[in-house]
Amino acid sequence: MIGKLIIARHEESEWNKLDKWTGSVNIGLSEKGFDNSRKMGELVRGIPMDQAFASTQIRSLETLLCMEDDICIDLPITRSDALNERDYGDYTGKNKWEMKKILGEEEFDKLRRAWDYPVPNGETLKVVYERVVPYYLNNILPLLKEGKTVLLVAHGNSLRALMKYLENISDENIAHLEMLFDTVVIYEINEEGRMISKEERHMPVVKDDTKKVAQIVATIGINSGNKETLLELMNHNMNLARLNFSWSDLAWHEEHIKMIRDVAKEAGKNILIIQDLPGPRIQEEHGHTYDKTMAFDMTEQDKNFVKFGVEQGVDYIALSFVGSKKEILECRELIKSLNGTQKIIAKVERKVAVDNLEEIISSADAVMVARGDLGNEFPLEEIPFIQEKIIKACNKAGKPVITATQMMLSMVNSPTPTRAEVTDVDTAILQGSDAVMLSEETATGKYPVEAVMMMEKIILEAESHMTGDKKLNLL
């Protein structure tokens, strides 16, 4: 039986704290780095381990020793230059963000992420791979084949290089791979030393409960509609669970409404449920649109779904393709006639809805900026400004506003978002969004937990940079 390989990235160094490229310079951990290293030991508590490896750079050894100290183990440690961080050559010691301004975003991203981007007097990631992987195959893999479990603590780029081999990642896709801080990855491997399975464990994000934090809406679907994943989503501060009634049957939705409530009770969380209605939706080969010939009335299907939602006691009903306050008032009357108390989210996704924005905001309990369909109604370059207009109008009226659609779409297939997506979420928060929403990322994507966790981190970081006393209108 082959043992497990556990990898972890060293925690914050004194130069990480200053946003400097450290590379081959032997810099130790910051105070925060020591503290987080001890906490990271908790992520491997209970796993029997036989051997540890680290680079010869002090920050990786300090991280490893703190992890060991926290869980009261004393592993034999082997250190090697082959596991050291990438040498950044002439860029060593320079501030990353100042260099970004000089190099431009495209060249900066290539420098940090690309496979074979030249670094003056330094190393490419390819060169790092050529020293890390042979060392792994010759020194670590034999121990794993003996059934031993190995802990390896190294650096962002040396671990990325190893993960490229373990996960058989192409040269092109290596740019999308990241080894996060505050994380351990546990691999089961085959005889060739490649991945059979992978488990990620993350330190919980600690937030200041004295501050209001924007909410996270996660869509529940085939890849998140199970108790284990739901519990993880809730532990990473998913606040609202969205069920898209354009898909699945009522039996599926009933089952998952109960599941969400059962898991929320177990987790001690108050999770609100959004029933998202299809409206006059028309499915097309590569997407969907709506029946533009219809008057602004609720469809019979939506009315039946509302009845179901009231019976199930959902918290919010989201109306798709709203054109004016008429549909909102019609839905409210229907809810009232069924003895329901559900609140209404108006999805702004049509040009006419933007034209009638003021009356829609005043009639609804909350508003969703549904950017996907807005992109079919307006030139794409106008969407950021329409988004800002809707958010500001909702803020002024004191109504909760959710920004939605393709916020981190790449995470359907990738464990990390693109830099542009991070900026998009950050912008939505800084503009005044009270909630941000994940759709395919959590419904059908491969990494639902990572998507919510990343959303949580971006929100906390964005809000730490906000000035003034912005009051959130929570759902």
C-alpha positions in Angstrom: 0.0 0.0 0.0 1.4 3.4 -1.0 1.5 6.1 1.7 0.0 9.6 1.5 1.8 12.7 0.4 0.8 15.9 2.3 2.0 19.2 1.1 1.8 22.7 2.7 3.1 26.1 1.7 5.2 28.1 4.2 3.3 30.8 6.0 3.8 34.6 5.7 7.5 35.7 5.8 8.7 39.2 6.7 9.1 39.9 3.0 5.7 38.4 2.1 4.3 41.0 4.5 5.9 43.7 2.5 4.8 42.3 -0.9 8.5 41.7 -1.9 9.7 38.9 -4.2 11.7 36.8 -1.7 13.0 34.0 -4.1 16.3 32.6 -2.9 16.8 35.0 0.0 16.7 33.3 3.3 13.9 35.3 5.1 12.1 34.1 8.2 8.5 34.1 9.1 6.6 37.2 10.3 4.7 37.1 13.6 1.5 36.3 11.7 3.4 33.6 9.9 4.4 31.9 13.1 0.9 32.1 14.4 -0.7 30.7 11.3 1.9 27.9 11.0 0.8 26.7 14.4 -2.9 26.8 13.4 -2.1 25.0 10.2 -0.9 22.0 12.3 -4.6 21.5 13.2 -5.3 20.6 9.5 -3.2 17.4 9.8 -4.1 16.5 13.4 -4.9 12.8 13.6 -3.0 11.8 10.4 -0.2 9.4 11.3 3.0 10.7 9.6 6.4 9.1 9.2 8.7 11.6 7.6 8.9 15.3 6.8 10.7 17.2 4.1 11.5 21.0 3.8 13.6 23.3 1.7 16.8 24.7 3.1 15.2 28.1 3.4 14.3 29.0 7.0 10.7 30.0 6.4 9.7 26.5 5.3 11.5 24.9 8.3 9.9 27.4 10.7 6.5 26.6 9.3 7.1 22.8 9.6 8.4 23.0 13.2 5.4 25.1 14.3 3.0 22.6 12.7 4.8 19.8 14.5 4.7 21.7 17.8 1.0 22.3 17.6 0.1 18.7 17.2 2.9 17.4 19.5 4.8 15.2 17.0 8.5 15.0 16.2 9.1 13.8 12.7 12.5 13.1 11.2 13.2 16.0 8.8 15.1 16.0 5.5 16.0 19.4 3.9 17.2 20.0 0.4 18.1 22.9 -1.9 16.1 21.2 -4.6 12.9 22.2 -2.8 13.8 25.9 -2.5 11.7 28.7 -3.8 12.2 30.0 -7.4 15.1 32.4 -7.8 13.6 35.7 -9.0 17.0 37.1 -10.1 17.0 40.8 -10.7 13.4 41.1 -9.4 14.4 39.7 -5.9 13.5 42.2 -3.2 11.4 44.4 -5.4 7.8 45.2 -4.5 5.5 43.1 -6.7 2.8 45.8 -7.2 5.3 48.5 -8.1 6.7 46.1 -10.7 3.3 45.4 -12.0 2.9 49.1 -12.9 6.3 49.1 -14.7 5.8 45.8 -16.6 2.1 46.0 -17.3 -0.5 43.5 -16.1 0.0 41.0 -19.0 3.8 40.7 -18.6 3.5 40.8 -14.8 1.1 37.8 -14.9 3.5 35.9 -17.2 6.4 36.6 -14.9 4.5 35.2 -11.9 2.5 32.4 -13.5 3.8 31.3 -16.8 5.7 28.0 -17.5 8.9 29.2 -19.3 8.9 33.0 -18.9 12.5 34.3 -18.7 13.7 36.0 -15.5 16.9 38.1 -15.8 19.5 36.1 -13.7 16.8 34.0 -12.2 14.8 30.8 -12.8 11.7 30.0 -14.9 9.1 27.7 -13.4 10.3 25.1 -15.9 13.8 25.2 -14.3 12.2 24.8 -10.8 10.3 21.8 -12.1 13.6 20.2 -13.4 15.0 20.2 -9.9 11.9 19.6 -7.8 10.4 16.6 -9.6 13.6 14.5 -9.9 14.1 15.0 -6.2 10.5 13.9 -5.5 10.9 10.8 -7.6 14.3 9.8 -6.2 13.8 10.7 -2.5 10.2 11.0 -1.6 8.4 8.5 -3.8 10.4 5.5 -2.5 9.2 6.3 1.0 5.7 6.5 -0.2 6.0 3.1 -1.9 7.1 1.7 1.5 3.7 2.8 2.8 5.0 5.8 4.7 3.1 9.1 4.9 5.2 12.1 4.1 4.7 15.8 5.0 6.4 18.3 2.6 6.6 22.0 3.5 8.0 24.2 0.7 7.2 27.3 -1.4 4.5 28.5 -3.7 6.5 27.9 -6.9 8.3 24.7 -5.9 5.0 23.2 -4.9 3.3 24.4 -8.1 6.1 22.6 -10.0 5.5 19.4 -8.1 1.7 19.7 -8.5 2.2 20.0 -12.2 3.8 16.5 -12.2 1.4 15.0 -9.6 -1.7 16.2 -11.4 -0.4 15.9 -15.0 -1.1 19.6 -15.7 -0.1 21.0 -19.1 2.4 23.8 -19.7 -0.5 26.1 -20.7 -2.7 25.4 -17.7 0.0 25.8 -15.1 -0.8 29.5 -15.0 -4.1 28.7 -13.4 -2.6 26.5 -10.6 -2.0 28.0 -7.2 -0.9 26.6 -3.9 -2.7 28.7 -1.4 -1.5 29.8 2.0 -3.3 28.3 5.1 -3.9 25.1 3.1 -2.7 21.5 3.2 -3.3 19.2 0.2 -3.4 15.4 0.8 -2.6 13.2 -2.2 -3.1 9.5 -2.7 -0.8 8.5 -5.5 0.0 5.6 -7.9 3.2 3.7 -8.5 4.5 6.5 -10.8 4.0 9.1 -8.1 1.0 10.7 -9.8 -2.3 11.7 -8.2 -5.1 9.2 -7.7 -7.1 11.5 -5.5 -6.7 14.8 -3.8 -8.1 16.4 -0.6 -7.7 20.0 0.3 -8.0 21.3 3.9 -8.2 25.0 4.6 -7.9 27.0 7.7 -11.2 28.8 8.5 -11.3 32.5 7.6 -11.4 34.5 10.8 -13.5 37.6 10.4 -14.2 40.5 12.8 -17.7 39.9 14.0 -18.0 43.6 14.9 -18.1 44.4 11.2 -21.0 43.7 8.8 -19.9 41.4 6.0 -21.6 41.1 2.6 -23.5 37.9 2.1 -22.8 35.0 -0.1 -25.5 33.4 -2.2 -24.6 29.9 -3.5 -26.7 28.0 -6.0 -27.3 24.4 -5.0 -27.1 21.7 -7.7 -25.8 18.3 -8.6 -22.3 19.0 -7.2 -23.3 20.8 -4.0 -26.6 19.1 -3.2 -25.2 16.7 -0.7 -24.9 17.0 3.1 -21.1 16.9 3.2 -20.6 19.8 0.7 -23.5 21.8 2.1 -21.9 21.7 5.6 -18.6 22.9 4.1 -20.4 25.7 2.2 -22.1 26.8 5.4 -18.9 26.7 7.4 -17.4 29.1 4.8 -20.2 31.6 5.4 -22.7 30.7 2.6 -25.7 32.8 3.8 -28.3 32.0 1.3 -29.0 28.8 -0.8 -30.5 29.5 -4.2 -32.5 26.8 -6.0 -32.9 27.4 -9.7 -36.4 26.2 -10.7 -35.5 26.3 -14.4 -33.9 22.9 -13.7 -34.9 19.6 -11.9 -38.4 18.6 -10.7 -40.3 19.5 -7.6 -39.4 16.2 -5.9 -35.7 17.1 -6.2 -36.3 20.6 -4.9 -38.4 19.4 -2.0 -35.6 16.9 -1.0 -33.0 19.6 -1.1 -35.0 22.2 0.8 -35.2 19.7 3.6 -31.5 18.8 3.3 -30.5 22.4 3.5 -32.5 22.9 6.6 -31.3 19.8 8.3 -27.6 20.6 7.6 -28.2 24.2 8.7 -29.6 23.0 12.0 -26.7 20.7 12.5 -24.2 23.5 11.8 -26.1 26.0 14.0 -26.6 28.3 11.0 -29.5 30.4 9.8 -29.5 29.7 6.0 -32.1 31.5 3.9 -33.5 29.7 0.8 -34.2 31.5 -2.5 -36.6 30.0 -5.0 -35.5 31.4 -8.4 -38.4 31.2 -10.9 -37.8 30.7 -14.6 -40.2 33.3 -15.8 -41.0 33.4 -19.6 -37.7 31.6 -20.2 -36.9 30.0 -23.5 -34.0 27.5 -23.6 -31.7 27.7 -26.6 -28.8 25.6 -27.8 -26.1 27.7 -26.2 -28.1 29.5 -23.5 -31.5 30.9 -22.9 -33.6 34.0 -23.5 -37.2 35.0 -22.8 -40.4 35.3 -24.7 -40.3 38.9 -25.8 -43.9 38.6 -27.2 -45.4 38.0 -23.7 -47.1 40.7 -21.8 -45.6 41.5 -18.4 -47.5 38.8 -16.5 -46.5 35.8 -14.4 -46.5 32.5 -16.3 -48.8 29.7 -15.1 -45.6 27.7 -14.4 -44.3 30.4 -12.1 -47.7 30.6 -10.3 -47.5 26.8 -9.6 -43.9 27.2 -8.4 -44.9 30.0 -6.1 -47.6 27.8 -4.6 -44.9 25.1 -4.0 -42.5 27.7 -2.5 -45.1 28.9 -0.1 -45.9 25.3 0.9 -42.2 24.6 1.5 -41.7 27.8 3.4 -38.9 29.3 1.3 -37.6 32.7 2.4 -37.4 34.5 -0.9 -39.0 34.2 -4.3 -36.9 35.6 -7.2 -38.8 36.8 -10.2 -37.1 36.5 -13.5 -37.3 39.0 -16.5 -39.2 41.6 -14.5 -40.3 44.5 -16.6 -42.1 46.7 -14.1 -43.7 46.7 -10.7 -46.8 45.0 -12.1 -45.3 41.4 -11.9 -44.0 42.1 -8.4 -47.4 43.2 -7.1 -49.0 40.3 -8.9 -46.6 37.9 -7.2 -47.1 39.5 -3.8 -50.9 39.2 -4.1 -50.5 35.5 -5.0 -48.3 34.9 -2.0 -50.8 36.6 0.2 -53.7 34.6 -1.2 -51.8 31.4 -0.3 -51.2 32.7 3.3 -47.5 33.1 2.6 -45.0 35.7 3.9 -42.2 35.2 1.3 -40.2 38.2 0.3 -39.6 39.0 -3.4 -36.3 39.5 -5.2 -36.7 41.4 -8.5 -34.1 40.2 -11.1 -33.1 43.2 -13.3 -32.1 41.6 -16.6 -34.0 43.5 -19.2 -33.7 47.0 -20.7 -37.3 47.8 -19.7 -36.4 46.9 -16.1 -33.6 49.4 -16.1 -35.9 52.0 -17.5 -38.4 51.2 -14.7 -35.7 50.8 -12.1 -37.2 53.2 -9.5 -40.6 51.6 -9.3 -39.1 48.1 -9.3 -36.9 48.9 -6.4 -39.7 50.5 -4.4 -42.0 47.5 -5.0 -39.6 44.6 -4.3 -37.9 43.5 -1.1 -34.6 43.0 -2.8 -33.0 43.4 -6.2 -30.6 41.1 -8.2 -28.3 42.5 -10.9 -28.6 39.6 -13.3 -25.7 40.5 -15.6 -25.9 37.6 -17.9 -29.2 38.6 -19.5 -28.4 42.3 -19.2 -25.5 41.5 -21.5 -28.0 40.4 -24.1 -30.0 43.7 -23.8 -27.1 46.2 -23.7 -23.7 46.5 -25.3 -21.3 44.6 -23.0 -19.2 47.7 -22.4 -22.2 49.4 -20.7 -22.8 46.6 -18.2 -20.3 47.8 -15.5 -22.0 51.2 -15.4 -25.5 49.7 -15.4 -24.4 47.5 -12.5 -23.2 50.5 -10.6 -26.4 52.5 -11.3 -28.6 49.6 -10.0 -26.4 49.1 -6.9 -26.4 52.9 -6.0 -30.1 53.1 -6.5 -30.7 50.2 -4.2 -28.3 51.6 -1.6 -30.1 54.9 -1.7 -33.5 53.2 -1.2 -32.2 50.9 1.6 -33.0 47.7 -0.3 -30.6 44.7 -0.4 -28.9 44.3 -3.8 -27.3 41.1 -5.1 -24.7 41.1 -7.9 -24.8 37.9 -9.9 -23.7 35.9 -12.9 -20.2 34.7 -14.0 -18.5 36.2 -10.9 -16.0 33.4 -10.8 -17.0 31.3 -13.8 -13.6 29.8 -14.4 -14.0 28.0 -11.0 -16.4 25.6 -12.7 -13.3 23.8 -13.8 -10.5 25.4 -11.9 -9.8 25.4 -8.1 -8.8 29.1 -8.3 -10.4 32.1 -10.0 -8.7 34.3 -12.6 -7.3 37.6 -11.4 -10.0 39.4 -13.5 -12.7 37.6 -11.6 -11.2 38.5 -8.2 -11.2 42.1 -9.3 -14.9 41.7 -10.5 -16.0 40.5 -7.1 -14.0 43.2 -5.3 -15.5 45.9 -7.5 -19.0 44.6 -6.8 -18.4 44.9 -3.0 -16.7 48.3 -3.3 -19.7 49.6 -5.4 -22.0 48.7 -2.5 -23.4 45.1 -3.2 -25.0 43.6 -0.1 -24.6 40.1 -1.5 -22.7 38.4 -4.3 -23.9 35.2 -6.0 -22.4 32.0 -7.4 -24.3 30.1 -10.0 -22.6 27.3 -12.0 -19.6 27.6 -9.8 -21.4 25.9 -6.9 -24.3 24.1 -8.8 -22.4 22.1 -11.4 -18.8 23.1 -10.9 -16.0 20.9 -9.7 -14.9 23.1 -6.9 -18.1 24.4 -5.0 -16.4 24.7 -1.6 -13.3 26.4 -3.0 -15.5 28.9 -4.9 -17.4 29.9 -1.7 -14.2 30.0 0.3 -12.5 32.3 -2.3 -15.6 34.5 -2.4 -15.4 34.8 1.4 -11.8 35.9 1.3 -12.3 38.5 -1.5 -15.3 40.0 0.4 -13.3 40.3 3.7 -10.3 41.8 1.9 -12.5 44.3 -0.1 -14.3 45.4 3.0 -11.1 45.9 4.9 -10.2 48.6 2.3 -13.6 50.4 2.4 -13.7 53.8 3.9 -16.6 55.5 5.7 -19.5 53.8 7.5 -21.2 51.8 4.8 -24.4 50.2 6.1 -25.2 46.8 4.6 -28.8 46.0 3.8 -28.8 42.3 4.5 -31.3 39.9 3.2 
